[in-house]
């Protein structure tokens, strides 16, 4: 359904439709244990592997800590907001503070091979599926 | 705000359009801070996922508009399994009362946060008045 779409608008609409359809998914269910609901996470399947895309605008890379163990991934850190000393604030909607969230994936993964990429306030975790978890074709003898 | 406060998810609000768009896709209202110094008005907007080159800031008739476009091609080939937020473009406009020196507007981007500095025009800057 997503394969080889060259029209960017079509990609966009398909993604949004798919995102909406998926909000009720129980893939993780109560699996996102520990602490609060921040940051929001989207999980995608890309071939056999998984990608977790996390929105963390305003968080500095050095304030971000990621740990992986068995099938859980923990993301924690802090977000700070600095105003100038002379500034008078007209509108304050952004919030600062600490966050700590653990994600447990209902499949077997390879925690040692997880790759993280942080760009433009988006953290992408590339989670490879464990070799033992991949389907194998069985030859009939 | 204290350092140890736990962060909460801020739900994305969709832009209520006065006019109808011609390009498809959702547009969300970025979470914004606005503060003022004697020299300038600074607008800080959270636009996660927007690249440096995809931001446009314009000032027209005392309305400043900031728009950021998301590159959806990164999501190609990915199938959502579990989602907590929607992905879309960002746009927001503000009416400004101060006179802005349009030629000196500057913008910078870091970690998905856009900072737009709108320097006040000379006549709009506060002056100290001597009491004689």
Interface residues (C-beta under 8 A of the other chain):
Chain A: X1 X2 X3 X5 X8 X9 X11 X12 X13 X15 X16 X18 X19 X20 X22 X23 X25 X27 X28 X35 X36 X37 X38 X39 X40 X41 X42 X43 X44 X45 X46 X47 X50 X51 X55 X56 X57 X58 X59 X60 X61 X78 X79 X80 X81 X83 X84 X86 X87 X88 X89 X90 X91 X92 X93 X94 X95 X96 X97 X98 X99 X118 X120 X121 X122
Chain B: X1 X2 X3 X4 X5 X6 X7 X8 X9 X10 X23 X24 X25 X26 X31 X32 X33 X34 X35 X36 X37 X38 X42 X44 X46 X47 X48 X49 X50 X51 X52 X72 X73 X75 X76 X77 X78 X79 X80 X81 X82 X83 X84 X85 X86 X87 X88 X109 X111 X112 X113
